[in-house]
């Protein structure tokens, strides 16, 4: 698949998989996929318009420059889908040319529709609109245009809506470094001047976007009662059983974090709303679910501390990353639009991300006084539920 650049305008910062630059608008370049077999053609020229939905416009009446575009769930995107030429514009030699009315209807593929009407005697109009998708996925966007009430042109585009970053507490478009201090129930979040206190003795930090708002909420899991406490919700939710490890994620691509637990004794994953558990992993493995492939939902995955191997469901081979005593902390730290392999080194509080020779940053207290919220492994060690290996 080829990637080409087109120009769009965004209303807020997007993740780097969608944007090659964050330099303001206009002139932001977005990578868009081009279907195999189009090599050598003018990729941004007008695609063919179906004669069945078009009433005799000349070929130049509509130019669609975005055959596909990327967006991120819960983040507003303003995209220029193309432009339409006025077949009879005003000119100095045609002073009595009446204005025409274009009505553009955009069906975004998620059940929502936008309509705009423009009356003009100018040479063309731009088809530009803002939309926010509530869930990740691939959506067919249908654009139709009428001229003075009669069908004039139509075209189809595709929206590839990505899952938002795994732990984005402030809506910044990427994962933020964050640690939880079990001894005081304090949360320290990168960029925040002061910690936030939330939780109780023995709780495990399980942040997530449980309400689909687009930002990560503080939350804790209480192993003694199998209760989930989510900031902003009046009552806890009970889900799980004795010995279960909380593994929240958006496994079904529904646009919000789902409750889920991993049962080490049987290597079973229990996801709220699923009729049956899924078995994946092996003895001693640590669950590290994340969207490693940019597939817009959380994938089952485990980390094997004895060998520093990462096993991802659907992958033929494992990946080795990390060292003795490291804690796996997958996340989208660089805004790629997919989660990256990363580890936290407890003795130095350094965060190492695959692809970087040096630590990406140092954050938190050393020796597991603070535990990274991107993984439950640190909390389990502190609670004595998992044997600590030397670091």
N, C-alpha and C positions, 0 to 999 in steps of 0.2 A: 504494500500500500504506500502511495506517495503522500507527502504532506506539503501543502502549499500555504502561502500566507495571504490572508485577505484582511481588510480593515474593518474593525467594528469599534463601537464605543461602549464602555462598561460603566455602570453607575457606582460600582465599588470594586475594591481590589479583588481579583480572582486568583485562583491558584495557577502555578506556573505551567502546568500541563496545557492549560487553555491559553495562557498569554506568554508570548515570547519576551515581551517587555512590559513594564508597568510605568510607562512614561507619560501617561495622560492621554487625553482624547482631543481631537481625532488622531489617527495614525498609530493606533495600537495594532500590532500584528497578531493574528490568531492562526494557529495551525489547523488546517482542515484536511480530512482524508479525501483522497481521490480514488475512485474505484479502479481496480486493476484493469489494465488494457487501454487506459486513456493516455499513456505516455506519448509525448510528441504532439499532443493537441494543445490548443490554447485553453488552459484549464479554467480561466475565469471568464470565458465567453459564455454567451447565453445558451443554456441547454435547450433541447428541442421541446416545444410546447405542443401538447396534444391537440390535434385539430378538432377533437370532439368537444373540447372545452374552450375553444377560442373562436371568436367571430371575426375572421378575415383581417387580423392586424398584420401589418408588414413585419418582417423578421426583426426589425430594429425597435419595435414598440416596447419591448420589455427586456431588460438586462438583469439577470440574477447572478450576482457575484458570489453568493454563499451557498453552494450545493450542500454544505454541512457546516455545523458550528458546534462548539463545546460550551457547556454551561455547568454550573455547580448547584446542586440542590439548595434551596432556601436563599440563594444569592441572585438578586435582580440582574438581568442582562439586557442591555439595550443593543440590538443588532440591526444593521441595515441589510435587509434581505435583497435589495435591488432597487431598480427605478423603472418607471414607465414613461414612455415618450408620448407627448400630445400629438396626435396625427394632424391637427389643424391649429397650430399655435399662432399667436399674434405676431405680425411682422409689420415693418414700416409700409409695406406695399399692400397690406390687408388690414386696414384700420378698423373695419367693421366686424372682424372675427369675434364671435361671441365666446365667452368662457365656457369651459366644459367641466363636468363634475366626475371625478374619479372616486369610487368607493372601493376600498381595499379591505378584504376580510382575511384574517389570519387564524387558522385553526391549528393550535399548538400541539395537538396530539394527546393532550392530557385531559381532554374534556372542556377546555377553556377556549374562548374565542375573543379576538380583538377586532374591532372595526374602526376604520378611520375614513372620513370623507374630506376631499379637497376639491374646491372649485378654483379653476385657474385658467388663464389664457397664456400661461408660460409654456416653455418647451417641454418640461417634464416634471414629474414628482418623484420623491424618494420614498421607498417603502421602509420605514424605520419604526420599530416598536420595542417596548420594554416588557419583559415577561419574567416571572419567577416560577420555577418548577418546584413542586413540593416533594418530589422523590427522584431518585436516580433512574436511569434507563435510556433506551433509544426511542425517540419519538419522531413520527412523521409529521412534518409541518406543511400544511397545505395553504397556499396563497392564491386568492382569486381576486380579479379586478373587474369592475364594471365601468363603462363609460356612458354617462347620461342614462343609466338604468339598464343598459344592454351588456351582456357578457363581452368582455374585451380580451382578457388574458388570464392564464393560471400557471402555477408552477408548484413544484414540490421540493422541500428542503428537508434536512434531517438534523435533529437536535440530539447530541450525545451529552447526556446530563450525568455528571460525575457525582460520586458520593463525597460529601464534605469531609474535611480532615478529621482524623479520629479524636483528637483532644484539642479543640479550638475553643477555649473558654471565652474569648473576646471577639469572635467573629473576624479574625484577621486573615483567614484563608489558608492557614497552615497549623500544624501541631505546635503547641507551646510546651516548653519544658515545665514540668510541674512535679512536685514531690509532696508526700503526705508524711507528717511526723506523728507516728502512732502514740507516742508518749504524751502528747498534748492535743491530739486531734486537730492539728493545724495543717492547712494547705498553703504551700508556697508556690505561686504561679509566676512564671517569667514575665517581667514587665509590671508586676504589681508591687507597690511600695510596702504594703502590709500583708501579713498572712490572713487567711480566713479560717475561722474555727467551725468545723462541722463534723459530727460523728460522736462516737463514744468508745469506751474501753473495749478492745478486741475487735473493733470494726476493720473491715478491709475497704480501701478506696476503690470505687467502681464508677468513675465519672462517665457520662455519656449524654447524648442528645435524646433524652427519653420522651420529650414532648414535641420533637420535630421543629424546634424553633430556629435551628441553624447554628446554635451555640451549645457548648458543652455545659451540663449542669453538674454540680457537686452531688455525689451520692456515695453511700456506703452499704456494704453487705455485712450483716451481723450473723456470723456462723452459729452462735449459740441458739438462735431462733429461726435461722434461714429467712430473715427479714431484710428487705431492701428499703432503705430510707433515701428518698430523693428530694433535694432542696426544692422548696416551692410546693411540694405535695403534702397535704394534711396528714395522710395516713400511710403507713408502710405497706409493702406488698410482700407476701410470703411466697417464696419459690425456691425449691431446692431440697436437699436432704443432708443428713449427717456426712461430713467429710467432703462435700462438694466444694468445688472451686468456682467462684463466679467468673463468667466469661461473657459479659454483655457485648452486643454488636448488632449490626443491621444485616443479619444473615439472609433475609428475604428481599432486600432492596426496597423496603417499605418507606424509607425516608426518615426513620427514627430508630433509636437504639432499642433492641429487644432484650428482655431478661433471658439469661441462659446460664447453665452451670456445666462444669466438666466433672465427671466422677472418676477419680484416679483408679479406684479398685477395679473398674470394668472398662476404662477408656471410653466411656460413653458421654456424648454431648446431649444435654436436654435443653431444648429451645422452646420458650413459651409459645403456645399455639400449635406446636407440632405434635402429631398424634403419637409418634414413636421416636426414641432416641437414635442418634447416629454414632456409630463406633469408629473412632479414629485415634491412633496414637499407640504408645507402648509403655511398658513399665518404666516409671521414673521420668516420663516426659512431662514437660510443663506446657500448658495450653497458651498459645500466642496468636489468637485469631486476629486477622487484619485483612485489608484489601491490598494484597501484594501485587496483583496483576492489573489493577485499574478496571476491575469488572463491575464496579458500582455496587458491590455488596461484600459483606465480611466473609472471608474464606476460613475454613477449618485449618489449623496449623498447630504444630507442636515444636518445642525446642528441647533437645536432648542434652542436658548439662554434661553428661559423661563424655560426649564427643563434640560438643558445640555445633551440632547439626540442627538445621531447620528443615522440617518436613511440612510441605504444603499440600493439601488435598488436591488431586488432579495433576500434580507434578510427578514426572517419572523419577527424577533424581532429587536428592537432598542438597542443601547448600550449607557449607560450613562457614560460620562467622562468629567471632567472639573468642574469649579465653577463659581460663580457669577462674571460677567465682563470679563471672560476669552475669548480669541480670538482663534478659532480653527485654527491650523496650521498643517494639516496632511502632512506627508513626511516619506521617508525611512531614518531615522536618524542613524540607527544602521546597515544598509546594509543587511537587511533581504531579499530583493528582492520584498518587497511589502510595501505599505505605512502604517504607524502606526498612531494611534490616538494620537494627541498631542495638547497642548494648550499653548498660550503665555499669561503670566500674566502682564498686562500693568503697574501696580503700582511698580513692582520689575524687570521687563524685564527678568523674568525667563521663561524658556522653560521646560514644563513638558511633558514627553512621557509615554504613557501607559506601565505598566510593571516595571517602576522605581519609587521607593518610594520618592526619592529626585529629585529636578530639574536636568535635564540632563546637562544644562548649563545656564549661564546668558549672554545675548548678546543684545546690543541696549540700547537706552535711555528710561527712564521710562515715564509713563503717555502719551503714544502715540505721543511723539515727533518723535519717530521712529515707523514704522508699519512693521510687518513681511510680507515678500513677499509671503509666503505660503498661505495667505488668503487675499481676498479683503476686509474683514470686517473692519480691522483697517483703511484702507484708506477711506472707506465709513463713518466711525464715524468722522474722522478728517474733512471730507468735509461737514459734517452736513446732510448726506443723510441717516444716520442710528442713532437711538437714543442710546446713550452710557448708559450702565448699570453700577452700582457702582461696584468697584473692591476692 
